[in-house]
């Protein structure tokens, strides 16, 4: 199991994917994605890490935490990549648990070799693809 809580033997996968889609398209999800786009675009160094929020290098939700001024020390995994309480994460960021898990999964679980810059690019594209706002809001600002 990873930080997101996803595992290979997920029951009711179709229901879960529906929950993820609704969370992303909902008002709170879209607000979070808009803030995430601004957070990533505002980073001086466009790099993301996997496995923790800010303690072991900044992940996507870590960038959101910094942008919103949200503390993460008490929700950081004990070791990078350890499972975290997605309900606590969702409450901290005011997003649905399904969206919290999905963002952590997308950030952490890319199967391939990528640099921190490539992770930033991939996550920024993912955010832009899921934003329902104007086209200029979906384009990364370098």
Z-matrix of the N, CA and C atoms (Angstrom, degrees):
N
C 1 1.443
C 2 1.521 1 108.60
N 3 1.309 2 116.20 1 146.34
C 4 1.459 3 121.53 2 -178.52
C 5 1.529 4 110.69 3 -106.79
N 6 1.310 5 115.81 4 -177.51
C 7 1.454 6 122.27 5 178.96
C 8 1.520 7 111.49 6 -55.77
N 9 1.323 8 117.45 7 -33.41
C 10 1.463 9 122.14 8 -178.42
C 11 1.522 10 112.63 9 -71.48
N 12 1.328 11 117.26 10 -21.06
C 13 1.461 12 120.56 11 -175.11
C 14 1.514 13 112.19 12 89.85
N 15 1.333 14 118.10 13 -3.15
C 16 1.452 15 121.17 14 178.13
C 17 1.525 16 109.36 15 -71.02
N 18 1.321 17 116.32 16 146.23
C 19 1.454 18 121.54 17 177.05
C 20 1.525 19 108.84 18 -143.43
N 21 1.310 20 116.87 19 170.66
C 22 1.457 21 121.60 20 -175.63
C 23 1.522 22 114.32 21 -74.56
N 24 1.312 23 118.62 22 -17.73
C 25 1.461 24 120.16 23 -176.79
C 26 1.529 25 112.40 24 -110.56
N 27 1.315 26 116.09 25 46.29
C 28 1.457 27 122.15 26 -178.81
C 29 1.533 28 110.82 27 -64.83
N 30 1.313 29 115.31 28 127.57
C 31 1.458 30 120.49 29 174.27
C 32 1.523 31 108.28 30 -89.12
N 33 1.321 32 116.49 31 149.30
C 34 1.467 33 122.26 32 176.85
C 35 1.530 34 112.02 33 55.27
N 36 1.320 35 116.19 34 49.92
C 37 1.457 36 121.56 35 -177.53
C 38 1.528 37 111.85 36 -58.82
N 39 1.327 38 117.57 37 -40.25
C 40 1.467 39 120.12 38 -179.49
C 41 1.528 40 111.01 39 -62.90
N 42 1.307 41 117.20 40 -39.74
C 43 1.464 42 120.39 41 177.84
C 44 1.525 43 110.72 42 -65.05
N 45 1.331 44 116.26 43 -42.14
C 46 1.458 45 120.29 44 179.48
C 47 1.520 46 111.32 45 -63.44
N 48 1.338 47 116.79 46 -45.23
C 49 1.465 48 120.08 47 -179.92
C 50 1.528 49 110.10 48 -61.88
N 51 1.329 50 117.22 49 -36.00
C 52 1.460 51 120.49 50 175.67
C 53 1.516 52 111.44 51 -63.94
N 54 1.332 53 117.00 52 -41.30
C 55 1.463 54 120.91 53 178.09
C 56 1.527 55 110.57 54 -63.00
N 57 1.324 56 116.79 55 -40.23
C 58 1.467 57 121.07 56 178.19
C 59 1.526 58 109.59 57 -63.10
N 60 1.326 59 117.25 58 -47.58
C 61 1.470 60 121.25 59 -178.67
C 62 1.531 61 111.04 60 -60.99
N 63 1.324 62 117.17 61 -44.44
C 64 1.468 63 120.48 62 179.62
C 65 1.530 64 110.90 63 -65.22
N 66 1.320 65 116.81 64 -39.14
C 67 1.462 66 120.25 65 -179.91
C 68 1.523 67 111.15 66 -64.41
N 69 1.314 68 116.54 67 -42.26
C 70 1.461 69 121.10 68 -179.05
C 71 1.521 70 111.04 69 -67.84
N 72 1.328 71 117.81 70 -39.31
C 73 1.470 72 121.81 71 -176.48
C 74 1.523 73 113.21 72 -82.23
N 75 1.320 74 117.64 73 -15.09
C 76 1.455 75 121.17 74 -177.87
C 77 1.519 76 113.26 75 -72.71
N 78 1.327 77 115.34 76 171.23
C 79 1.463 78 122.22 77 -177.47
C 80 1.530 79 112.43 78 -58.15
N 81 1.344 80 116.72 79 -48.74
C 82 1.480 81 119.77 80 179.62
C 83 1.519 82 111.18 81 -65.12
N 84 1.330 83 116.53 82 -40.02
C 85 1.462 84 120.34 83 -179.80
C 86 1.516 85 112.39 84 -64.26
N 87 1.325 86 116.14 85 -43.91
C 88 1.460 87 119.79 86 179.52
C 89 1.536 88 111.36 87 -66.82
N 90 1.340 89 116.62 88 -37.44
C 91 1.472 90 119.74 89 176.36
C 92 1.529 91 109.97 90 -62.72
N 93 1.327 92 116.50 91 -42.34
C 94 1.463 93 120.25 92 179.15
C 95 1.525 94 110.78 93 -65.02
N 96 1.325 95 117.33 94 -42.63
C 97 1.467 96 120.07 95 179.13
C 98 1.521 97 111.29 96 -63.46
N 99 1.328 98 116.72 97 -39.37
C 100 1.459 99 120.21 98 177.67
C 101 1.530 100 110.61 99 -63.27
N 102 1.335 101 116.34 100 -44.29
C 103 1.464 102 120.52 101 176.44
C 104 1.526 103 111.42 102 -65.09
N 105 1.340 104 117.06 103 -37.46
C 106 1.464 105 120.48 104 177.78
C 107 1.522 106 111.08 105 -63.11
N 108 1.336 107 117.08 106 -42.91
C 109 1.464 108 120.29 107 178.35
C 110 1.524 109 109.83 108 -59.88
N 111 1.334 110 116.43 109 -45.62
C 112 1.465 111 120.33 110 179.16
C 113 1.528 112 110.73 111 -64.35
N 114 1.331 113 116.85 112 -40.85
C 115 1.466 114 120.84 113 -179.66
C 116 1.522 115 111.17 114 -62.82
N 117 1.330 116 116.93 115 -47.87
C 118 1.458 117 119.53 116 -179.47
C 119 1.518 118 111.29 117 -67.36
N 120 1.331 119 116.52 118 -42.62
C 121 1.466 120 119.37 119 179.56
C 122 1.520 121 111.71 120 -63.38
N 123 1.321 122 117.59 121 -29.76
C 124 1.454 123 122.15 122 -178.34
C 125 1.515 124 114.95 123 -84.45
N 126 1.323 125 117.48 124 -5.00
C 127 1.464 126 120.28 125 -179.54
C 128 1.528 127 110.45 126 -67.36
N 129 1.319 128 116.40 127 131.70
C 130 1.463 129 120.59 128 177.36
C 131 1.524 130 110.36 129 -65.46
N 132 1.316 131 116.26 130 -41.99
C 133 1.464 132 122.27 131 177.60
C 134 1.527 133 106.16 132 -113.18
N 135 1.300 134 116.35 133 114.68
C 136 1.465 135 122.35 134 -174.75
C 137 1.528 136 110.02 135 -82.99
N 138 1.336 137 115.18 136 77.06
C 139 1.463 138 122.51 137 -179.44
C 140 1.519 139 108.80 138 -141.53
N 141 1.324 140 115.52 139 141.89
C 142 1.461 141 121.32 140 175.08
C 143 1.519 142 109.43 141 -127.94
N 144 1.325 143 114.84 142 148.24
C 145 1.462 144 122.46 143 177.27
C 146 1.518 145 109.01 144 -112.77
N 147 1.319 146 115.44 145 172.55
C 148 1.465 147 121.30 146 178.41
C 149 1.517 148 109.49 147 -116.83
N 150 1.328 149 115.16 148 154.79
C 151 1.454 150 119.83 149 167.82
C 152 1.504 151 117.86 150 98.41
N 153 1.328 152 118.91 151 -16.67
C 154 1.461 153 120.70 152 178.06
C 155 1.526 154 107.98 153 -153.52
N 156 1.316 155 116.05 154 168.61
C 157 1.465 156 119.58 155 -178.49
C 158 1.526 157 111.03 156 -79.13
N 159 1.324 158 117.06 157 -61.75
C 160 1.467 159 120.09 158 177.87
C 161 1.527 160 112.78 159 -135.71
N 162 1.323 161 117.59 160 -17.11
C 163 1.471 162 121.17 161 -174.06
C 164 1.519 163 112.99 162 -65.56
N 165 1.322 164 117.82 163 -39.99
C 166 1.463 165 120.68 164 -177.36
C 167 1.507 166 112.74 165 -107.73
N 168 1.304 167 117.42 166 24.36
C 169 1.452 168 122.97 167 -171.92
C 170 1.515 169 107.37 168 112.47
N 171 1.282 170 118.53 169 148.93
C 172 1.459 171 122.11 170 -171.99
C 173 1.521 172 112.99 171 -81.80
N 174 1.341 173 115.68 172 128.27
C 175 1.458 174 121.27 173 172.94
C 176 1.533 175 108.29 174 -97.75
N 177 1.317 176 117.15 175 -177.45
C 178 1.454 177 121.81 176 -178.95
C 179 1.525 178 111.49 177 -59.37
N 180 1.337 179 117.50 178 -48.63
C 181 1.460 180 119.61 179 178.62
C 182 1.523 181 111.16 180 -69.16
N 183 1.313 182 117.90 181 -28.33
C 184 1.462 183 121.06 182 174.17
C 185 1.522 184 111.32 183 -63.41
N 186 1.331 185 115.85 184 -40.27
C 187 1.469 186 119.69 185 176.78
C 188 1.527 187 110.15 186 -63.11
N 189 1.336 188 116.39 187 -38.86
C 190 1.462 189 120.45 188 176.85
C 191 1.527 190 110.67 189 -65.14
N 192 1.319 191 116.49 190 -40.11
C 193 1.467 192 120.63 191 178.87
C 194 1.524 193 110.66 192 -60.77
N 195 1.310 194 116.95 193 -45.67
C 196 1.467 195 121.03 194 179.44
C 197 1.532 196 109.41 195 -63.74
N 198 1.314 197 116.51 196 -44.33
C 199 1.463 198 122.16 197 -179.15
C 200 1.530 199 111.50 198 -60.60
N 201 1.329 200 116.39 199 -41.91
C 202 1.466 201 121.32 200 -177.64
C 203 1.531 202 112.88 201 -91.11
N 204 1.313 203 118.39 202 -6.75
C 205 1.457 204 121.36 203 -177.48
C 206 1.522 205 112.41 204 71.27
N 207 1.326 206 116.33 205 36.18
C 208 1.466 207 122.80 206 -177.79
C 209 1.529 208 109.56 207 -97.25
N 210 1.331 209 118.38 208 126.85
C 211 1.467 210 119.77 209 177.60
C 212 1.532 211 111.22 210 -72.28
N 213 1.327 212 115.99 211 145.77
C 214 1.472 213 120.04 212 -179.37
C 215 1.521 214 113.64 213 -126.87
N 216 1.313 215 118.28 214 -3.92
C 217 1.469 216 120.63 215 -173.50
C 218 1.525 217 112.19 216 -54.40
N 219 1.316 218 117.44 217 -39.95
C 220 1.466 219 120.06 218 -176.57
C 221 1.533 220 114.12 219 -80.25
N 222 1.330 221 118.31 220 -8.66
C 223 1.471 222 120.28 221 177.34
C 224 1.525 223 112.12 222 -112.58
N 225 1.331 224 116.93 223 1.21
C 226 1.466 225 120.62 224 177.48
C 227 1.527 226 109.49 225 -62.83
N 228 1.341 227 117.87 226 142.87
C 229 1.469 228 119.24 227 174.20
C 230 1.524 229 110.53 228 -66.26
N 231 1.338 230 116.30 229 151.76
C 232 1.469 231 119.91 230 178.19
C 233 1.522 232 111.00 231 -60.35
N 234 1.314 233 115.97 232 -42.92
C 235 1.466 234 123.16 233 175.34
C 236 1.523 235 106.99 234 -125.94
N 237 1.344 236 118.90 235 145.13
C 238 1.462 237 119.39 236 178.77
C 239 1.532 238 111.39 237 -51.99
N 240 1.326 239 115.17 238 128.99
C 241 1.453 240 120.78 239 178.46
C 242 1.513 241 114.35 240 93.36
N 243 1.356 242 118.25 241 -12.25
C 244 1.463 243 120.33 242 176.85
C 245 1.523 244 109.76 243 -64.00
N 246 1.324 245 114.53 244 153.63
C 247 1.449 246 121.23 245 177.56
C 248 1.525 247 109.93 246 -60.30
N 249 1.339 248 115.89 247 142.17
C 250 1.464 249 121.44 248 173.95
C 251 1.525 250 108.35 249 -122.83
N 252 1.308 251 116.96 250 160.56
C 253 1.460 252 122.75 251 179.56
C 254 1.522 253 108.77 252 -75.23
N 255 1.338 254 116.61 253 100.91
C 256 1.462 255 118.73 254 -175.52
C 257 1.520 256 112.61 255 -66.81
N 258 1.339 257 118.18 256 -23.14
C 259 1.461 258 119.36 257 174.31
C 260 1.527 259 110.48 258 -66.53
N 261 1.334 260 116.85 259 -42.17
C 262 1.465 261 120.61 260 177.04
C 263 1.525 262 110.55 261 -65.09
N 264 1.334 263 116.54 262 -40.26
C 265 1.461 264 120.97 263 178.56
C 266 1.527 265 109.78 264 -64.19
N 267 1.326 266 117.02 265 -44.01
C 268 1.465 267 120.12 266 -178.45
C 269 1.529 268 111.21 267 -64.27
N 270 1.328 269 116.60 268 -40.01
C 271 1.467 270 119.59 269 177.33
C 272 1.525 271 111.14 270 -65.07
N 273 1.311 272 116.47 271 -41.23
C 274 1.467 273 120.87 272 -178.39
C 275 1.526 274 110.95 273 -62.00
N 276 1.340 275 116.82 274 -38.23
C 277 1.466 276 120.55 275 -176.16
C 278 1.527 277 113.48 276 -101.17
N 279 1.338 278 117.08 277 2.06
C 280 1.462 279 122.81 278 -179.03
C 281 1.533 280 111.81 279 55.61
N 282 1.332 281 114.84 280 49.26
C 283 1.460 282 122.03 281 174.87
C 284 1.532 283 107.86 282 -133.27
N 285 1.313 284 116.04 283 163.96
C 286 1.462 285 120.61 284 178.35
C 287 1.528 286 110.34 285 -68.14
N 288 1.349 287 117.32 286 148.82
C 289 1.469 288 119.98 287 176.88
C 290 1.532 289 112.79 288 -54.82
N 291 1.331 290 117.40 289 -36.60
C 292 1.466 291 120.73 290 179.48
C 293 1.532 292 110.88 291 -62.96
N 294 1.317 293 116.74 292 -38.77
C 295 1.465 294 120.04 293 179.11
C 296 1.524 295 111.05 294 -71.77
N 297 1.320 296 117.22 295 -39.57
C 298 1.468 297 120.39 296 177.11
C 299 1.528 298 109.81 297 -58.66
N 300 1.330 299 116.32 298 -47.70
C 301 1.460 300 120.43 299 179.97
C 302 1.526 301 111.30 300 -62.92
N 303 1.319 302 116.73 301 -41.52
C 304 1.461 303 120.81 302 -178.27
C 305 1.523 304 111.79 303 -64.66
N 306 1.319 305 117.51 304 -42.38
C 307 1.463 306 120.34 305 179.33
C 308 1.530 307 110.02 306 -65.25
N 309 1.334 308 117.19 307 -43.60
C 310 1.468 309 119.22 308 178.07
C 311 1.526 310 110.65 309 -62.53
N 312 1.345 311 116.47 310 -41.22
C 313 1.457 312 120.00 311 179.01
C 314 1.529 313 110.26 312 -63.19
N 315 1.315 314 116.58 313 -50.36
C 316 1.474 315 120.14 314 -179.02
C 317 1.531 316 110.78 315 -59.22
N 318 1.310 317 117.21 316 -39.90
C 319 1.462 318 121.08 317 -179.76
C 320 1.527 319 111.99 318 -68.10
N 321 1.338 320 116.38 319 -43.40
C 322 1.468 321 120.89 320 -168.64
C 323 1.518 322 115.18 321 -92.88
N 324 1.314 323 118.19 322 -32.04
C 325 1.457 324 120.42 323 -163.49
C 326 1.515 325 116.30 324 -100.49
N 327 1.300 326 118.96 325 21.46
C 328 1.460 327 119.59 326 176.77
C 329 1.523 328 108.64 327 -61.66
N 330 1.306 329 116.24 328 127.53
C 331 1.468 330 120.15 329 -177.43
C 332 1.516 331 109.42 330 -97.60
N 333 1.286 332 114.58 331 91.01
C 334 1.450 333 122.32 332 -179.12
C 335 1.515 334 107.83 333 164.79
N 336 1.289 335 114.92 334 176.62
C 337 1.458 336 119.66 335 179.52
C 338 1.525 337 106.66 336 -94.27
N 339 1.321 338 115.45 337 125.77
C 340 1.453 339 119.22 338 175.94
C 341 1.521 340 109.40 339 -144.35
N 342 1.291 341 114.39 340 149.37
C 343 1.458 342 120.37 341 177.42
C 344 1.530 343 108.75 342 -82.50
N 345 1.327 344 117.08 343 165.36
C 346 1.470 345 119.11 344 175.02
C 347 1.537 346 112.38 345 -57.98
N 348 1.329 347 117.42 346 -33.49
C 349 1.465 348 120.65 347 177.14
C 350 1.524 349 111.07 348 -67.97
N 351 1.332 350 116.78 349 -40.81
C 352 1.467 351 120.42 350 178.02
C 353 1.526 352 110.77 351 -65.78
N 354 1.338 353 117.44 352 -36.65
C 355 1.462 354 120.81 353 176.31
C 356 1.533 355 109.18 354 -62.49
N 357 1.337 356 117.29 355 -43.92
C 358 1.452 357 121.10 356 177.96
C 359 1.526 358 109.95 357 -58.46
N 360 1.335 359 116.70 358 -48.92
C 361 1.473 360 121.06 359 179.77
C 362 1.529 361 111.37 360 -58.72
N 363 1.333 362 116.64 361 -45.48
C 364 1.466 363 120.69 362 -178.13
C 365 1.522 364 110.86 363 -64.39
N 366 1.315 365 116.72 364 -45.18
C 367 1.469 366 119.51 365 -179.11
C 368 1.528 367 111.28 366 -68.42
N 369 1.319 368 117.71 367 -35.97
C 370 1.468 369 119.40 368 178.65
C 371 1.521 370 110.20 369 -67.00
N 372 1.342 371 117.19 370 -37.75
C 373 1.473 372 119.97 371 175.80
C 374 1.524 373 110.39 372 -65.29
N 375 1.353 374 117.35 373 -41.29
C 376 1.465 375 121.69 374 179.47
C 377 1.532 376 109.78 375 -60.55
N 378 1.323 377 116.78 376 -44.77
C 379 1.465 378 121.21 377 178.70
C 380 1.528 379 109.63 378 -61.55
N 381 1.326 380 116.77 379 -48.42
C 382 1.464 381 120.73 380 179.64
C 383 1.511 382 112.69 381 -60.21
N 384 1.325 383 117.19 382 -38.85
C 385 1.465 384 121.10 383 -179.98
C 386 1.524 385 112.04 384 -68.01
N 387 1.331 386 117.25 385 -23.89
C 388 1.460 387 121.09 386 -177.95
C 389 1.525 388 113.65 387 -100.25
N 390 1.326 389 117.48 388 -5.78
C 391 1.454 390 121.01 389 176.57
C 392 1.520 391 109.67 390 -78.14
N 393 1.309 392 116.86 391 135.18
C 394 1.465 393 120.93 392 179.48
C 395 1.520 394 110.84 393 -97.64
N 396 1.325 395 117.75 394 15.62
C 397 1.457 396 121.88 395 -176.74
C 398 1.515 397 111.32 396 -90.49
N 399 1.309 398 114.78 397 -168.43
C 400 1.454 399 121.74 398 -178.37
C 401 1.530 400 111.25 399 -60.98
N 402 1.341 401 117.00 400 153.13
C 403 1.470 402 120.81 401 -178.41
C 404 1.521 403 114.13 402 -56.20
N 405 1.347 404 118.86 403 -36.56
C 406 1.467 405 119.37 404 -179.05
C 407 1.520 406 111.64 405 -65.35
N 408 1.330 407 118.40 406 -26.34
C 409 1.459 408 121.05 407 179.09
C 410 1.526 409 111.43 408 -72.73
N 411 1.324 410 116.48 409 -20.50
C 412 1.465 411 119.80 410 -177.46
C 413 1.528 412 112.64 411 -88.24
N 414 1.317 413 117.29 412 -13.08
C 415 1.470 414 120.81 413 -178.41
C 416 1.521 415 110.41 414 -87.93
N 417 1.337 416 117.47 415 129.48
C 418 1.463 417 119.72 416 177.92
C 419 1.521 418 112.06 417 -64.25
N 420 1.304 419 115.27 418 146.28
C 421 1.473 420 120.70 419 177.05
C 422 1.517 421 107.78 420 -107.94
N 423 1.285 422 116.81 421 112.76
C 424 1.471 423 122.33 422 -178.35
C 425 1.471 424 111.29 423 -94.66
